[in-house]
Amino acid sequence: MGTRGYFAYRYKKKYYRQYLPCDAYPSHYGQQLANAVPRDPIAFKDWVAAKTKMLDNIKPSEEEVVISDEHSDSPGYNLCADLGFTFIGGSIEWTYVIDLDNLIFTVNGVTHFKLDNMPPSEPGLEGYFENEVPIPPQHLGTALGLWPLPGFDVQGRQEAYEALDPIITPAIEWGISTWDKLNFSQKFSIELVHFLIQKTSHEVALAYAPHIRQKTGGYCWDVLCAAIPSIPLAYDNSKGSFTRSLSDQCGHRPYAMCCKLGIDHIKAFQSGGLGDDYCWIRGCLVTFCVWLGDSAYVANEVEQMVRKMEHDGHGECIGIILSSQYEIIAVAVDDGLKPTRKVRHTPVLSIRPSADMPGETSDGLLLLSQLLSPPLTGPQPSWRAPRPIQCTQPAIARNTKWSRFPSETIQEIVLYADTKTYLSLCQVSKSVRSICLARPRVGEYTLLRQTTGYKLTSDARYPNNGVPTILSLGRVYPRFMGGRWKAWELSPKQLAKVKEGGCPGEILAKAEDRANHPFSD
């Protein structure tokens, strides 16, 4: 059986495709197609004009079209709107697209050559893709506009959004704190988010492809959980102790949010079952989407979130829209059940690391961390008067006996508590709660402070013995499962072997993955 693939022209966001039943490898059809692109600028301009004219006048087939053996530019093409076929998978080993919208030549949906500056035939595609010859950067281009067109009624959604009369408010008006005013729990959460974004950015950038898009809800959930300060973080643990929390994969993930994220999805407002397109976390309504890079998607998501708040009977509420491209929009509704309703939302804000900001933290991530912090621990938006937040859970009687204990005694009690007890202590009183939340938990470990000079590494204590230790986190990837956190105890001697600025846990995680999957790439 031969090496199979696809060739297509992309023109006006549509694909004109031919099937390659054999010889689809780079040294054969790949190089033939690359060689067909003129290198002379004048000839290239005429060639592009001829191709666009051909595609304007073509009558595409509804059936699969096999490329002609005599000529690779046969007039028969199958019209496709979905770019999923441009990525390899199944029996398809190679794909080639001449993109006349972006003027690029794309191999396997990922590598983009400039169509007007194609690389020479030596070493050619065979050298680059089969012999690992580095591709000269001057020949590499960028693909834009690959996101599918909206599958919803754009005009109808825009009119519904405009009917809200929304006020767009910058992040500073939401009262975000600066990096130097964040507590240890908030800084730790931000470091976790930065780490996850670094690990997944290369993949989520391709979320316009269906097979990548279906994974992005899980990535958004991981980032959301990491961004919540003072929530015990679950980790892969051989001791069989605490293994369940909001941040793990043991049944706590909203199914629709994590597994059914789509481009044209109109969201369900009911809760439970398979329609959980929204969830409530620390008083915020949260939802995910694939993309916020177009005003049509912004209008669609904001309008649906406001209707969901109204559906759930919330007159004053804040919501968070998190996209697979690691951007957020915060939405606030005041007097939501009255004719005087006011709707505000931020512009699209990135939560990716920002090298020129303190802590490399963007305004978007500072705002996300603040919105997800425990109630009464951060400032209110500037347009709201400070007032206590109503708790939706049954009130727990205040135990005034705790106020008689010195804070140092309470701190020791919290340090020696297992996670189940820790969660109960958070509900005893405001003073005990503040002590609990000041130090984040990873499984049964209490993190005391960041270990200077190392990433995702902290001075810590384990409740069974109270002996200080050093704990470093990394991300492991068990086969057939998603990524999960794992923690390692380190001695000062072991830590000294790691270069300053590095992440010991990540080094150990990579070593473990290599040992468990010795034949993986």
C-alpha positions as CSV (number, residue, x, y, z in Angstrom):
1,M,0.0,0.0,0.0
2,G,1.4,3.4,-1.0
3,T,2.0,6.5,1.0
4,R,-1.3,8.4,0.9
5,G,-2.1,12.1,1.3
6,Y,-3.9,15.1,0.1
7,F,-3.1,18.2,-2.0
8,A,-5.3,21.3,-2.1
9,Y,-5.5,24.9,-3.1
10,R,-7.0,27.2,-0.5
11,Y,-8.8,30.2,-2.0
12,K,-11.4,32.5,-0.3
13,K,-11.3,30.3,2.8
14,K,-12.3,27.2,0.9
15,Y,-10.2,24.2,0.0
16,Y,-10.1,22.6,-3.5
17,R,-8.8,19.1,-2.7
18,Q,-7.3,16.1,-4.5
19,Y,-6.5,12.7,-3.1
20,L,-3.0,11.3,-3.4
21,P,-3.4,7.5,-3.3
22,C,0.4,6.8,-3.3
23,D,3.8,8.5,-3.4
24,A,2.6,11.4,-1.2
25,Y,6.0,11.6,0.6
26,P,8.0,14.8,0.3
27,S,10.6,13.6,-2.2
28,H,7.9,12.7,-4.8
29,Y,4.5,14.6,-4.9
30,G,5.6,17.0,-2.2
31,Q,8.6,18.2,-4.2
32,Q,6.7,18.2,-7.5
33,L,4.1,20.5,-6.0
34,A,6.8,22.8,-4.5
35,N,8.6,22.9,-7.8
36,A,5.4,24.0,-9.6
37,V,5.6,27.4,-7.8
38,P,7.5,29.9,-10.0
39,R,10.6,31.4,-8.3
40,D,10.7,34.4,-10.7
41,P,8.7,37.3,-9.3
42,I,6.9,38.2,-12.5
43,A,6.2,34.6,-13.4
44,F,4.9,34.1,-9.9
45,K,2.5,37.0,-10.1
46,D,1.1,35.6,-13.4
47,W,0.9,32.1,-11.9
48,V,-1.1,33.3,-8.9
49,A,-3.5,35.2,-11.2
50,A,-4.0,32.1,-13.4
51,K,-4.7,29.9,-10.4
52,T,-7.3,32.3,-8.9
53,K,-9.0,32.6,-12.2
54,M,-9.1,28.8,-12.6
55,L,-10.6,28.4,-9.1
56,D,-13.1,31.2,-9.7
57,N,-14.4,29.3,-12.8
58,I,-14.1,25.7,-11.6
59,K,-17.1,23.4,-10.9
60,P,-15.9,21.3,-8.0
61,S,-17.0,17.7,-7.5
62,E,-19.0,16.5,-4.6
63,E,-17.0,13.2,-4.7
64,E,-13.4,12.5,-3.8
65,V,-11.1,13.4,-6.7
66,V,-7.9,11.5,-7.3
67,I,-4.9,13.5,-8.6
68,S,-4.0,12.7,-12.2
69,D,-1.0,10.5,-12.8
70,E,-0.1,12.5,-15.8
71,H,-0.4,16.0,-14.3
72,S,-0.6,17.1,-10.7
73,D,-2.7,20.1,-11.7
74,S,-5.7,18.2,-13.1
75,P,-9.0,20.3,-13.2
76,G,-11.0,18.0,-10.9
77,Y,-11.3,19.1,-7.3
78,N,-13.4,18.3,-4.3
79,L,-14.6,21.4,-2.4
80,C,-14.0,21.4,1.4
81,A,-14.7,24.0,4.0
82,D,-13.2,22.2,6.9
83,L,-9.4,22.2,7.2
84,G,-9.3,19.0,9.3
85,F,-7.9,17.0,6.4
86,T,-4.8,19.2,6.2
87,F,-3.5,17.5,9.4
88,I,-2.1,14.0,9.1
89,G,-3.9,11.1,10.8
90,G,-5.2,7.6,10.1
91,S,-4.0,6.5,6.6
92,I,-3.1,10.0,5.6
93,E,0.7,10.6,6.0
94,W,1.4,13.8,4.1
95,T,-0.7,16.8,3.1
96,Y,0.2,19.8,0.9
97,V,-1.8,23.1,0.6
98,I,-1.1,26.0,-1.8
99,D,-2.8,28.7,0.2
100,L,-3.6,31.6,-2.2
101,D,-5.2,33.6,0.6
102,N,-2.0,33.8,2.7
103,L,0.5,33.1,-0.1
104,I,2.0,30.1,1.7
105,F,2.8,26.5,1.0
106,T,1.7,24.4,4.0
107,V,2.9,20.9,4.8
108,N,0.9,18.7,7.2
109,G,-1.1,21.7,8.4
110,V,1.8,23.0,10.5
111,T,4.8,24.1,8.5
112,H,4.2,27.2,6.3
113,F,6.6,28.2,3.5
114,K,6.4,31.6,1.9
115,L,4.9,31.0,-1.5
116,D,6.9,34.0,-3.0
117,N,10.1,32.8,-1.4
118,M,10.1,29.0,-1.6
119,P,13.2,27.1,-0.6
120,P,15.5,25.7,-3.3
121,S,15.0,22.1,-4.4
122,E,18.2,21.2,-2.6
123,P,18.0,19.9,0.1
124,G,14.3,20.2,-0.7
125,L,11.3,18.9,1.2
126,E,12.9,15.5,1.6
127,G,15.8,17.1,3.5
128,Y,13.6,19.2,5.7
129,F,11.0,16.6,6.6
130,E,12.8,13.3,6.3
131,N,16.4,14.1,7.1
132,E,15.8,16.8,9.7
133,V,17.7,19.6,7.9
134,P,16.9,22.9,9.6
135,I,14.6,25.1,7.5
136,P,16.1,28.6,6.8
137,P,13.8,31.1,8.6
138,Q,13.6,33.4,5.6
139,H,11.5,30.8,3.8
140,L,8.9,30.4,6.6
141,G,5.6,32.2,6.6
142,T,2.6,32.7,8.7
143,A,-1.0,31.4,8.3
144,L,-3.8,33.8,9.1
145,G,-7.5,33.6,8.9
146,L,-7.7,29.8,9.3
147,W,-10.5,30.0,11.9
148,P,-13.8,28.7,10.4
149,L,-16.5,31.1,9.8
150,P,-19.1,31.4,12.6
151,G,-21.8,28.7,12.5
152,F,-24.3,31.0,14.3
153,D,-26.4,33.9,13.0
154,V,-23.8,36.7,13.2
155,Q,-26.2,39.6,12.6
156,G,-28.8,38.2,15.0
157,R,-26.2,37.7,17.8
158,Q,-24.8,41.2,17.2
159,E,-28.2,42.8,17.5
160,A,-28.9,40.9,20.7
161,Y,-25.5,42.1,22.1
162,E,-26.1,45.7,21.2
163,A,-29.5,45.6,22.9
164,L,-27.6,45.1,26.1
165,D,-26.0,48.6,25.7
166,P,-22.7,47.2,27.2
167,I,-20.1,49.5,28.6
168,I,-16.5,48.4,27.8
169,T,-14.3,49.0,30.9
170,P,-10.5,48.6,31.1
171,A,-9.0,46.2,33.5
172,I,-7.8,49.0,35.8
173,E,-11.5,49.9,36.6
174,W,-12.0,46.4,38.0
175,G,-9.6,47.2,40.8
176,I,-6.8,44.8,40.0
177,S,-3.9,44.6,42.3
178,T,-0.3,45.0,41.3
179,W,2.2,42.2,41.5
180,D,3.9,43.5,44.6
181,K,0.5,43.4,46.5
182,L,-0.3,39.8,45.7
183,N,0.0,37.2,48.5
184,F,1.9,34.0,48.2
185,S,-1.1,31.9,47.2
186,Q,-1.9,34.3,44.3
187,K,1.7,34.3,43.1
188,F,1.8,30.5,43.3
189,S,-1.3,30.2,41.2
190,I,0.0,32.6,38.6
191,E,3.2,30.6,38.4
192,L,1.1,27.4,37.8
193,V,-0.8,29.2,35.0
194,H,2.4,30.4,33.3
195,F,3.8,26.9,33.4
196,L,0.6,25.3,31.8
197,I,0.5,28.0,29.1
198,Q,4.1,27.3,28.2
199,K,3.4,23.6,28.0
200,T,0.3,23.9,25.8
201,S,0.7,27.1,23.7
202,H,2.1,25.3,20.7
203,E,-0.9,23.0,20.5
204,V,-3.7,25.4,21.3
205,A,-2.4,27.8,18.6
206,L,-3.8,25.1,16.1
207,A,-7.2,25.0,17.7
208,Y,-8.8,26.0,14.4
209,A,-8.3,22.3,13.6
210,P,-11.1,20.0,14.8
211,H,-8.8,17.4,16.3
212,I,-7.0,20.0,18.4
213,R,-10.2,22.0,19.2
214,Q,-11.7,19.0,21.0
215,K,-8.8,19.0,23.5
216,T,-8.9,22.7,24.4
217,G,-11.7,22.5,26.9
218,G,-9.6,20.3,29.1
219,Y,-6.7,22.7,28.8
220,C,-8.9,25.6,29.8
221,W,-10.1,23.7,32.8
222,D,-6.5,23.0,33.9
223,V,-5.6,26.7,33.6
224,L,-8.8,27.8,35.4
225,C,-8.1,25.4,38.3
226,A,-4.5,26.6,38.5
227,A,-5.6,30.2,38.6
228,I,-7.8,29.7,41.7
229,P,-5.7,30.8,44.7
230,S,-5.8,28.8,47.9
231,I,-7.6,25.7,46.4
232,P,-5.9,22.5,47.4
233,L,-4.1,21.2,44.3
234,A,-4.4,17.5,43.6
235,Y,-1.3,15.7,42.4
236,D,-0.3,12.2,41.3
237,N,0.6,10.5,44.5
238,S,1.7,6.9,45.3
239,K,0.8,7.1,49.0
240,G,-2.9,6.7,48.3
241,S,-3.9,9.7,50.4
242,F,-5.6,12.9,49.2
243,T,-6.1,12.6,45.4
244,R,-9.4,14.4,44.7
245,S,-10.0,18.1,44.3
246,L,-11.4,20.6,41.9
247,S,-8.0,20.5,40.0
248,D,-7.9,16.8,39.2
249,Q,-9.6,14.5,36.6
250,C,-11.6,12.3,39.0
251,G,-15.1,13.3,37.8
252,H,-15.1,17.0,38.8
253,R,-14.8,18.4,35.3
254,P,-18.0,19.8,33.7
255,Y,-18.4,17.5,30.7
256,A,-19.7,20.0,28.1
257,M,-17.2,22.7,29.1
258,C,-14.2,20.3,28.8
259,C,-15.2,17.9,26.1
260,K,-17.7,19.6,23.8
261,L,-16.1,23.0,23.1
262,G,-16.9,24.2,19.6
263,I,-16.9,27.1,17.2
264,D,-20.7,27.3,16.6
265,H,-22.0,26.0,19.8
266,I,-25.0,27.8,21.3
267,K,-24.8,27.1,24.9
268,A,-27.3,25.4,27.2
269,F,-28.4,27.2,30.3
270,Q,-29.6,24.2,32.4
271,S,-27.2,22.8,34.9
272,G,-26.2,19.1,35.3
273,G,-26.2,16.3,32.9
274,L,-24.3,16.9,29.6
275,G,-25.5,20.5,29.3
276,D,-23.0,22.0,31.8
277,D,-21.7,24.8,29.5
278,Y,-21.3,27.1,32.6
279,C,-20.1,26.6,36.1
280,W,-20.0,28.7,39.3
281,I,-16.7,29.1,41.0
282,R,-16.3,31.5,44.0
283,G,-19.3,33.5,43.0
284,C,-18.2,33.9,39.4
285,L,-20.0,32.4,36.4
286,V,-17.4,30.8,34.2
287,T,-17.6,29.5,30.6
288,F,-15.1,28.5,27.9
289,C,-14.9,29.3,24.2
290,V,-12.5,28.5,21.4
291,W,-11.8,31.9,20.2
292,L,-12.3,35.6,21.0
293,G,-10.2,37.0,18.1
294,D,-13.3,38.2,16.2
295,S,-16.0,40.7,17.3
296,A,-18.7,38.2,16.3
297,Y,-17.5,35.7,18.8
298,V,-17.1,38.3,21.5
299,A,-20.7,39.5,21.0
300,N,-22.0,35.9,21.0
301,E,-20.3,34.9,24.2
302,V,-21.1,38.1,26.2
303,E,-24.7,38.1,25.2
304,Q,-25.2,34.4,26.2
305,M,-23.4,35.0,29.5
306,V,-25.7,37.8,30.4
307,R,-28.8,35.7,29.5
308,K,-27.4,32.9,31.6
309,M,-27.1,35.2,34.6
310,E,-30.7,36.3,34.1
311,H,-31.8,32.7,33.7
312,D,-30.2,31.8,37.1
313,G,-31.8,34.8,38.8
314,H,-28.6,36.7,39.6
315,G,-29.2,40.5,39.7
316,E,-25.6,41.3,40.5
317,C,-23.0,39.0,39.1
318,I,-19.5,38.8,37.6
319,G,-18.7,36.3,34.9
320,I,-15.5,35.0,33.2
321,I,-15.2,33.9,29.6
322,L,-11.9,32.0,29.0
323,S,-10.8,31.1,25.5
324,S,-8.6,28.3,24.3
325,Q,-6.1,31.0,23.1
326,Y,-5.6,32.0,26.8
327,E,-7.6,35.2,26.7
328,I,-10.4,36.3,29.0
329,I,-13.3,38.7,29.0
330,A,-14.8,39.6,32.4
331,V,-18.5,40.5,32.4
332,A,-20.3,42.3,35.2
333,V,-24.1,42.8,35.5
334,D,-25.6,45.2,38.0
335,D,-29.4,45.5,38.7
336,G,-29.7,42.6,36.3
337,L,-33.3,41.8,37.1
338,K,-34.5,45.4,36.8
339,P,-35.1,47.8,33.9
340,T,-32.1,49.8,35.1
341,R,-29.7,46.9,34.3
342,K,-26.1,47.8,33.5
343,V,-23.8,45.5,31.6
344,R,-20.0,46.0,31.6
345,H,-17.3,43.9,30.2
346,T,-13.5,44.2,29.6
347,P,-11.9,44.1,26.2
348,V,-10.3,40.8,25.3
349,L,-7.3,40.5,27.7
350,S,-4.4,38.1,27.4
351,I,-3.4,35.9,30.4
352,R,-0.1,34.8,28.8
353,P,3.2,35.8,30.4
354,S,4.2,39.3,29.6
355,A,8.0,39.8,29.8
356,D,7.9,43.5,30.4
357,M,5.5,43.3,33.4
358,P,6.5,42.6,37.1
359,G,6.3,38.9,37.7
360,E,5.8,38.6,33.9
361,T,2.1,38.8,34.7
362,S,-0.4,40.4,32.3
363,D,-3.4,42.5,33.4
364,G,-5.6,39.7,32.2
365,L,-4.1,37.1,34.6
366,L,-4.0,39.6,37.5
367,L,-7.7,40.2,36.9
368,L,-8.5,36.5,36.7
369,S,-6.6,35.8,39.9
370,Q,-8.4,38.5,41.7
371,L,-11.9,37.4,40.5
372,L,-11.2,33.8,41.6
373,S,-9.7,34.7,45.0
374,P,-11.7,33.9,48.1
375,P,-14.5,36.4,48.9
376,L,-13.6,39.5,50.8
377,T,-9.9,39.2,50.0
378,G,-9.7,41.6,47.1
379,P,-11.0,45.0,46.0
380,Q,-14.4,45.4,44.3
381,P,-14.7,47.0,40.8
382,S,-14.6,50.8,41.0
383,W,-18.3,51.3,40.2
384,R,-19.5,49.1,43.0
385,A,-19.7,50.2,46.6
386,P,-17.7,47.9,49.0
387,R,-20.1,45.5,50.8
388,P,-20.1,41.9,52.1
389,I,-20.6,39.2,49.6
390,Q,-23.6,37.0,50.2
391,C,-22.7,33.4,50.7
392,T,-24.9,30.9,48.9
393,Q,-24.0,28.1,51.4
394,P,-25.8,27.6,54.8
395,A,-24.2,29.8,57.5
396,I,-22.0,28.0,60.0
397,A,-22.3,29.1,63.6
398,R,-19.4,31.2,64.6
399,N,-17.2,29.5,67.2
400,T,-16.0,32.3,69.4
401,K,-13.6,30.0,71.3
402,W,-11.2,30.1,68.4
403,S,-10.7,33.8,69.0
404,R,-9.0,32.9,72.3
405,F,-6.2,31.1,70.6
406,P,-3.0,33.0,69.7
407,S,-2.5,33.1,65.9
408,E,0.7,31.1,66.2
409,T,-1.2,28.3,67.8
410,I,-3.8,28.3,65.0
411,Q,-1.0,28.3,62.4
412,E,0.4,25.2,64.0
413,I,-3.0,23.5,64.0
414,V,-3.5,24.3,60.3
415,L,0.0,23.0,59.5
416,Y,-0.6,19.6,61.1
417,A,-4.1,19.2,59.7
418,D,-4.8,16.8,56.8
419,T,-6.6,18.2,53.8
420,K,-10.1,17.1,54.9
421,T,-9.6,18.8,58.2
422,Y,-8.0,21.8,56.5
423,L,-11.2,22.3,54.4
424,S,-13.3,22.2,57.5
425,L,-11.1,24.7,59.4
426,C,-11.6,27.2,56.5
427,Q,-15.3,27.4,57.7
428,V,-14.7,27.9,61.4
429,S,-14.2,31.6,61.5
430,K,-12.8,34.5,59.4
431,S,-9.5,34.6,61.3
432,V,-8.9,30.8,61.0
433,R,-9.9,31.0,57.3
434,S,-7.4,33.8,56.6
435,I,-4.6,31.7,58.1
436,C,-5.6,28.7,56.0
437,L,-5.8,30.7,52.8
438,A,-2.5,32.4,53.3
439,R,-0.6,29.2,52.5
440,P,-1.5,27.1,49.5
441,R,-1.9,23.3,49.7
442,V,-0.5,20.7,47.3
443,G,-2.1,17.4,48.3
444,E,-1.3,17.1,52.0
445,Y,1.7,19.4,51.9
446,T,1.4,23.0,53.1
447,L,3.6,25.4,51.1
448,L,5.3,28.0,53.3
449,R,7.2,30.1,50.8
450,Q,8.8,30.0,47.4
451,T,12.3,28.5,47.3
452,T,14.5,31.3,46.1
453,G,15.9,30.8,42.6
454,Y,13.8,27.9,41.4
455,K,10.5,27.5,39.6
456,L,7.5,25.7,41.0
457,T,9.6,24.9,44.1
458,S,8.6,25.8,47.6
459,D,9.6,25.2,51.2
460,A,6.9,22.9,52.6
461,R,5.7,20.8,55.5
462,Y,3.9,17.5,55.6
463,P,1.3,17.1,58.4
464,N,2.3,13.7,59.6
465,N,5.7,14.8,60.9
466,G,5.9,18.5,60.6
467,V,9.5,18.3,59.3
468,P,10.4,21.0,56.8
469,T,11.1,19.9,53.3
470,I,11.5,21.2,49.8
471,L,8.7,20.4,47.3
472,S,8.9,20.8,43.5
473,L,6.1,20.3,41.0
474,G,6.1,19.0,37.5
475,R,3.6,17.8,34.9
476,V,3.5,14.1,34.0
477,Y,1.6,12.5,31.2
478,P,0.5,8.9,31.9
479,R,-0.3,7.0,28.7
480,F,-3.9,7.4,27.5
481,M,-4.5,10.1,30.1
482,G,-4.3,13.8,30.3
483,G,-1.5,15.7,32.0
484,R,-1.5,15.8,35.8
485,W,0.6,17.4,38.5
486,K,3.2,15.4,40.4
487,A,5.2,16.5,43.5
488,W,8.7,15.5,44.6
489,E,10.4,16.0,47.9
490,L,14.0,17.2,47.5
491,S,16.9,17.6,49.9
492,P,19.0,20.7,49.8
493,K,21.8,18.5,48.3
494,Q,19.5,17.3,45.5
495,L,18.3,20.9,44.8
496,A,21.9,22.1,44.5
497,K,22.3,19.9,41.5
498,V,19.7,21.9,39.5
499,K,20.8,25.1,37.8
500,E,19.4,28.2,39.4
501,G,16.3,29.4,37.6
502,G,15.3,25.9,36.6
503,C,12.4,23.8,37.6
504,P,13.5,20.6,39.4
505,G,10.0,19.0,39.3
506,E,9.8,19.4,35.5
507,I,13.3,17.8,35.1
508,L,12.1,14.8,37.2
509,A,8.7,14.7,35.3
510,K,10.5,14.4,32.0
511,A,12.8,11.7,33.3
512,E,9.8,9.8,34.6
513,D,7.9,10.1,31.2
514,R,11.0,8.9,29.4
515,A,11.3,5.9,31.7
516,N,7.6,5.0,31.3
517,H,7.5,5.6,27.6
518,P,10.9,4.7,26.2
519,F,9.8,4.4,22.6
520,S,7.8,7.6,22.4
521,D,9.1,10.6,20.4
